Amino acid sequence: MSTSTKKDIVRGKRYTAEEKSKIISFVESHNAANGRGGQSVASNKYGVSQFTISTWLKGAGKTKRISKADRNGKIGGNIQTKLATLLTLGQDILKLEKELSIKSAKFNSIKSSL
């Protein structure tokens, strides 16, 4: 017969939706930057088993692996990644166009003074 009481039994921790989404977003960002390994890093960082994180990712539909072609310049992945990339590229283009127009005006003013 066991001498332990019902209180001595340790049960698994229940995670809130906020904790799950925080860990899932960490795994996604790590995998986007490094290609893989997000689950093990998150497991060590947050103290959650890799199996639990894997289950959360499967439930969220986030289990697609990123290929080398995607990591090496080809833009792939989901629509949010593509939209974020388009946004940053658009901002860079606007900044460069503004800089180009300033330099072009300066060039034309010096050219006309000759």
TIKERO-472275 format. One line per 2 residues: number of its first residue (from 0); their letters; for each residue x, y, z of N, C-alpha, C. Coordinates in steps of 0.05 Angstrom, whole numbers, padded with zeros to 5 digits, always signed. Example, Ala and Ser with C-alpha at 12.3 -4.5 7.8 and 13.67 -1.06 7.14 Angstrom:
BEGIN
0 = as = +00264 -00114 +00156 +00246 -00090 +00156 +00264 -00066 +00156 ~ +00257 -00045 +00142 +00273 -00021 +00143 +00258 +00001 +00157
//
This chain:
BEGIN
0 = ms = +00017 -00024 +00000 +00000 +00000 +00000 +00018 +00025 +00000 ~ +00010 +00044 -00014 +00025 +00069 -00017 +00021 +00086 +00008
2 = ts = +00043 +00100 +00015 +00042 +00117 +00038 +00037 +00146 +00030 ~ +00038 +00152 +00004 +00034 +00180 -00005 +00005 +00187 -00004
4 = tk = +00000 +00212 +00001 -00027 +00222 +00001 -00033 +00233 -00027 ~ -00058 +00240 -00031 -00066 +00251 -00057 -00052 +00278 -00062
6 = kd = -00046 +00293 -00041 -00033 +00319 -00044 -00004 +00316 -00055 ~ +00009 +00293 -00050 +00037 +00290 -00057 +00040 +00285 -00087
8 = iv = +00019 +00279 -00101 +00021 +00273 -00130 +00023 +00299 -00145 ~ +00044 +00301 -00161 +00048 +00326 -00177 +00035 +00323 -00204
10 = rg = +00019 +00342 -00210 +00006 +00342 -00236 +00019 +00362 -00255 ~ +00014 +00359 -00280 +00025 +00378 -00300 +00013 +00406 -00297
12 = kr = +00028 +00425 -00305 +00019 +00453 -00303 +00001 +00459 -00326 ~ -00020 +00475 -00321 -00038 +00485 -00342 -00027 +00512 -00351
14 = yt = -00024 +00514 -00377 -00014 +00539 -00389 -00038 +00555 -00400 ~ -00036 +00581 -00396 -00057 +00599 -00407 -00053 +00602 -00437
16 = ae = -00073 +00613 -00450 -00071 +00618 -00479 -00049 +00638 -00485 ~ -00045 +00658 -00467 -00024 +00678 -00471 +00004 +00665 -00469
18 = ek = +00008 +00647 -00449 +00034 +00633 -00447 +00039 +00616 -00471 ~ +00019 +00602 -00480 +00022 +00585 -00504 +00029 +00602 -00528
20 = sk = +00015 +00623 -00533 +00020 +00640 -00556 +00048 +00653 -00555 ~ +00056 +00660 -00531 +00083 +00672 -00527 +00104 +00652 -00535
22 = ii = +00101 +00627 -00526 +00121 +00606 -00531 +00121 +00599 -00561 ~ +00097 +00597 -00573 +00094 +00590 -00601 +00107 +00612 -00618
24 = sf = +00102 +00637 -00611 +00114 +00659 -00627 +00144 +00659 -00624 ~ +00154 +00653 -00600 +00183 +00651 -00597 +00195 +00629 -00614
26 = ve = +00182 +00606 -00615 +00191 +00583 -00632 +00191 +00591 -00661 ~ +00170 +00604 -00670 +00168 +00613 -00698 +00189 +00633 -00705
28 = sh = +00194 +00652 -00688 +00214 +00672 -00694 +00242 +00660 -00694 ~ +00247 +00642 -00676 +00274 +00628 -00676 +00277 +00611 -00700
30 = na = +00256 +00597 -00708 +00258 +00580 -00732 +00261 +00597 -00757 ~ +00248 +00620 -00758 +00250 +00637 -00782 +00278 +00648 -00784
32 = an = +00291 +00654 -00762 +00318 +00665 -00763 +00339 +00643 -00767 ~ +00335 +00620 -00755 +00356 +00599 -00755 +00348 +00574 -00771
34 = gr = +00323 +00572 -00779 +00315 +00549 -00795 +00303 +00527 -00778 ~ +00314 +00522 -00755 +00304 +00501 -00738 +00315 +00504 -00710
36 = gg = +00306 +00487 -00692 +00317 +00487 -00665 +00301 +00504 -00645 ~ +00279 +00516 -00654 +00263 +00533 -00636 +00250 +00519 -00613
38 = qs = +00242 +00494 -00618 +00229 +00479 -00596 +00248 +00473 -00574 ~ +00272 +00464 -00580 +00291 +00458 -00559 +00300 +00482 -00544
40 = va = +00304 +00505 -00558 +00312 +00529 -00544 +00289 +00539 -00526 ~ +00264 +00538 -00536 +00242 +00546 -00520 +00238 +00527 -00496
42 = sn = +00243 +00502 -00500 +00241 +00483 -00478 +00260 +00490 -00455 ~ +00284 +00496 -00462 +00304 +00504 -00442 +00297 +00531 -00430
44 = ky = +00288 +00550 -00446 +00283 +00577 -00436 +00258 +00578 -00418 ~ +00236 +00565 -00426 +00211 +00567 -00412 +00205 +00543 -00393
46 = gv = +00221 +00522 -00395 +00217 +00499 -00378 +00193 +00482 -00386 ~ +00186 +00482 -00411 +00164 +00466 -00422 +00176 +00444 -00438
48 = sq = +00164 +00420 -00437 +00175 +00397 -00452 +00172 +00402 -00482 ~ +00190 +00390 -00497 +00189 +00393 -00526 +00164 +00380 -00538
50 = ft = +00156 +00358 -00525 +00131 +00345 -00534 +00107 +00364 -00531 ~ +00106 +00378 -00509 +00084 +00397 -00505 +00084 +00419 -00526
52 = is = +00108 +00430 -00531 +00110 +00451 -00551 +00102 +00440 -00579 ~ +00111 +00416 -00585 +00104 +00404 -00611 +00074 +00401 -00614
54 = tw = +00061 +00393 -00592 +00032 +00390 -00593 +00018 +00416 -00597 ~ +00028 +00437 -00584 +00017 +00464 -00588 +00020 +00473 -00617
56 = lk = +00044 +00468 -00628 +00049 +00477 -00656 +00031 +00462 -00675 ~ +00027 +00436 -00671 +00010 +00420 -00688 -00019 +00430 -00686
58 = ga = -00027 +00437 -00662 -00054 +00447 -00658 -00058 +00475 -00671 ~ -00037 +00490 -00672 -00038 +00517 -00684 -00033 +00516 -00714
60 = gk = -00026 +00492 -00724 -00021 +00489 -00753 +00006 +00502 -00761 ~ +00026 +00502 -00744 +00051 +00515 -00749 +00074 +00496 -00752
62 = tk = +00070 +00473 -00763 +00092 +00453 -00763 +00107 +00452 -00789 ~ +00102 +00470 -00808 +00117 +00470 -00833 +00146 +00477 -00829
64 = ri = +00164 +00460 -00840 +00192 +00466 -00838 +00201 +00485 -00859 ~ +00221 +00501 -00854 +00231 +00521 -00872 +00254 +00508 -00888
66 = sk = +00253 +00509 -00914 +00274 +00496 -00930 +00298 +00515 -00932 ~ +00320 +00504 -00942 +00344 +00520 -00945 +00339 +00542 -00965
68 = ad = +00324 +00537 -00986 +00318 +00557 -01006 +00303 +00581 -00993 ~ +00285 +00575 -00975 +00271 +00597 -00961 +00290 +00613 -00944
70 = rn = +00308 +00600 -00930 +00327 +00614 -00912 +00348 +00629 -00928 ~ +00354 +00621 -00952 +00375 +00633 -00968 +00365 +00654 -00988
72 = gk = +00344 +00667 -00982 +00336 +00689 -00999 +00309 +00686 -01013 ~ +00301 +00662 -01019 +00275 +00658 -01032 +00254 +00663 -01011
74 = ig = +00235 +00680 -01016 +00215 +00687 -00997 +00193 +00666 -00999 ~ +00189 +00652 -00978 +00168 +00631 -00977 +00153 +00635 -00951
76 = gn = +00140 +00614 -00943 +00126 +00615 -00917 +00098 +00625 -00920 ~ +00087 +00634 -00898 +00059 +00641 -00898 +00056 +00670 -00908
78 = iq = +00031 +00678 -00910 +00025 +00704 -00921 +00034 +00727 -00903 ~ +00034 +00722 -00876 +00043 +00743 -00858 +00073 +00749 -00862
80 = tk = +00089 +00728 -00866 +00117 +00732 -00871 +00122 +00748 -00896 ~ +00107 +00741 -00917 +00109 +00755 -00943 +00101 +00785 -00940
82 = la = +00079 +00790 -00926 +00070 +00817 -00922 +00090 +00834 -00906 ~ +00101 +00821 -00885 +00121 +00835 -00869 +00145 +00842 -00886
84 = tl = +00154 +00824 -00903 +00177 +00828 -00920 +00171 +00851 -00940 ~ +00147 +00850 -00951 +00139 +00871 -00970 +00139 +00898 -00956
86 = lt = +00129 +00899 -00932 +00128 +00924 -00917 +00156 +00936 -00912 ~ +00174 +00919 -00903 +00201 +00929 -00898 +00215 +00937 -00924
88 = lg = +00211 +00922 -00945 +00223 +00929 -00971 +00212 +00956 -00981 ~ +00185 +00959 -00979 +00173 +00984 -00987 +00183 +01008 -00972
90 = qd = +00187 +01005 -00946 +00198 +01027 -00930 +00227 +01033 -00938 ~ +00243 +01012 -00944 +00270 +01017 -00953 +00271 +01031 -00980
92 = il = +00253 +01023 -00998 +00252 +01036 -01024 +00244 +01066 -01022 ~ +00225 +01072 -01005 +00217 +01100 -01001 +00240 +01116 -00990
94 = kl = +00255 +01105 -00971 +00278 +01119 -00959 +00299 +01124 -00980 ~ +00305 +01104 -00996 +00326 +01106 -01017 +00317 +01126 -01039
96 = ek = +00291 +01126 -01046 +00281 +01145 -01066 +00284 +01174 -01056 ~ +00278 +01178 -01031 +00280 +01205 -01019 +00309 +01214 -01019
98 = el = +00327 +01196 -01012 +00356 +01202 -01012 +00365 +01207 -01040 ~ +00356 +01192 -01059 +00363 +01196 -01087 +00354 +01223 -01097
100 = si = +00330 +01231 -01091 +00320 +01257 -01100 +00336 +01280 -01088 ~ +00344 +01278 -01063 +00360 +01298 -01051 +00387 +01301 -01065
102 = ks = +00400 +01278 -01070 +00426 +01278 -01083 +00423 +01287 -01112 ~ +00402 +01280 -01125 +00397 +01289 -01153 +00394 +01319 -01154
104 = ak = +00379 +01330 -01135 +00376 +01359 -01135 +00402 +01373 -01129 ~ +00418 +01362 -01112 +00444 +01374 -01105 +00462 +01372 -01130
106 = fn = +00461 +01349 -01144 +00478 +01345 -01168 +00470 +01366 -01189 ~ +00444 +01369 -01194 +00434 +01388 -01214 +00441 +01417 -01207
108 = si = +00441 +01424 -01182 +00448 +01452 -01174 +00478 +01457 -01179 ~ +00494 +01438 -01172 +00523 +01441 -01177 +00529 +01441 -01207
110 = ks = +00515 +01425 -01222 +00519 +01423 -01251 +00511 +01450 -01264 ~ +00489 +01461 -01255 +00480 +01486 -01267 +00498 +01510 -01260
112 = sl = +00512 +01508 -01238 +00530 +01530 -01230 +00556 +01529 -01246 ~ +00561 +01508 -01261 +00586 +01507 -01277 +00584 +01523 -01302
//
